Amino acid sequence: MEDKVGFGTALKNMFVGIAKPEAYIRNGEKGKAGPAVFAAFIMSILLYLVITFIPYNNLFGGGRLADDIDNAIGDFALTDKGLSYDDVFEWADDEGLSYIGIDTSLGEIGSDQVREFAQEKGYTTVFIITSQDIVSYNSGQTQVIKCSDLYGALGYAGSGDSFGKQDVLDIIRKYDTPVLVTVYVIRTILGFLGDLIMALLIGVVGLLIASMKNYKVSFGTTYKAALYIRVIWHPIVMVIATYVWPATTTLRMIGILIAIIYMFIAISRY
């Protein structure tokens, strides 16, 4: 009888299986579940380090987001009397569907004015900020927030009697890296759990394939094989989605299809 497959051999078979898919079934039949789950966990750590933490840290971490905001907007101060901003800011997207305007030389502005402006220009989403009001318009619905009320909610985080640009920059510089780390950890855990669940589904497909071919294969075998297949192919398609072709949903489906094809070939050849 063939010896049990240890962790080292299982890892070797995981790569050998790219050319010889039957190696995945050998892993599933002769190996234990623990190494397969551990391999999936380690791959999740590495995958989300590459596709989440590193790119977002390069964009936003280390104070880079704060520096970009510092360069992009002028000084402002939010107080219990309203908002003051040193400049006039206007932005509209390329499709002409969204608009943001900031002009604190204006006082109160009515929601009807904003609605008329949006309908006249053909915008579906509008934000207009004056010294007294923040008015939003979205698909026919308007909402007004008083700047003084916003200060009441944010004032505790400010310095002195106002909440301003420097307060925003200080908050971002303090929390940008901890937030990125938290997002990375959460995505790693969710990705790992997703691998376990998806391997269950692929394992069930493997059982159906074996049943159609009248092969006696246990669910434990197909589940462990599915984990090793996914550990290889899911990271490949996700790296492609992040850096080459940003069609994440399509590539996820391609990854699942590849796993099913490998399962079919593995069972047929074993």
Disulfide bonds with the S-S distance in Angstrom:
none
